[in-house]
Amino acid sequence: MEVVHYYMTLKELAARVAAEFQKHYGRAPRWIVAAPGRVNVIGEHTDYNDGFVLPMAIECYAIMAANTVIVPGKISVYDTQFNEAAVIDVSAPITRASQIGPTTSAACLPDFRIVA
């Protein structure tokens, strides 16, 4: 996939994500969601320590397209920036160790849980 430039509008980015989803999965996405990027003008990592912060949204977005699951108990994920795919088995509890792949460092993994 070509590099997405910062000056694309949210509508253009959503159209590109939808097209990539269609190309990779062979069907249109059911949902497209976006979250704005954020910068902290002051107070990096102090908001959870009762400190002051001044975050603001910027015109960069994290965008995701999704559709219903084809294979029950499995979620297929594709990253257009790194051209990598993964299948996550959600039929059993997910642990940090089960998410480590050949290019993933354990230090980079978030502490997360999927609750059904």
N, C-alpha and C positions, 0 to 999 in steps of 0.2 A: 504494500500500500504506500502511496506517496505521502510525503510529509504534509500534515494539516497546518496551514498558516494561521496565525493568531487573528487575522483580520476577517475570517469567515464569520458570518452571522450565525446565531443559534439555529435559525431555520436551515441554513446551508449545512451546518454540522449535522443536524438531525437527519437531513436527506442523505448525507454521505454515510452515516452510520446505518440507516435503513438499507441502503444499497449494498453495503458490505455484509450485513446480516443476510440479505437475500442471496448474495453470491456464495456465502459460506454454507448456509443451511438449506438453501433451495426453497425457501418460503419467506413471506414477509413477516416482519416482527409484529407482535400484537401490542407491545408497549415500547415507547421510547421515553426515557427519563433523563433529566439533566440536573446537575448541581453546579452552582457557580464556584469558581475558584475563590480563594480567600487569602488575604494577607493580614498580618497583624502589624499595625502601625507602631503600637507599643505593647509590651507585655507578653512576649513569647513564653508559653508554658506557665503562665502565672494564674490563669483563670481558675484552675482547679485547686489553687493554693490560696484562694481568697484575695488574689492580687487584682490589679487593674489591667484591663485589656482594651484595645480599640481595634477590633477587626473590621474589615470592609470587604465586600464582594468585588471581584474583578471580572473583566469580560473574557475569562477563560473558563471552560466548562469540562466537567467529567460527564460523558454521555454514555448511556447504555441502552441497547435494544434487547428485547426479550420476547419469548413466546412460550407457550405451554410446553411441558416436558414431553418428549417423544418416548423415551424409555423410563418407565416408572422407577423411582428410586435413584435416578442418576441425573446430574445436571451437567450439561456441556457448556464450556466457556471458551471463547475465542478472543484473543487480544490482537487487535488490528495493528497496534504500534509495533509490537515485537513479533507478530506473525506466529503466535504460539497458541496451541489448543490444550485443553485439559478436560477430563471427565471426572466429576466428583461424585462419589457414591454417598448419597444421603440416606440410605436405608439403614445405616448403622451410625453410631455416634462418631463424630469427626474429632480427631485429636490433632495436635500440632505435628506430631511425627508423621501422620499419614499424609500431610500436605507437602512434605519435603520432596522435591523432585531433583533431577540432575543439575538444574541451574538455580536452585533456590537455597538460600542460606537460612538456617534456623533463626538467625538474629533478625532477619527481615520480616518474619511472619508475625502478623498481629495475633493477639490473644483473643480468639473468638469462639463462639459456640453457636450452633444452629439448633434451635428448639422447634420441634414439630408440634 
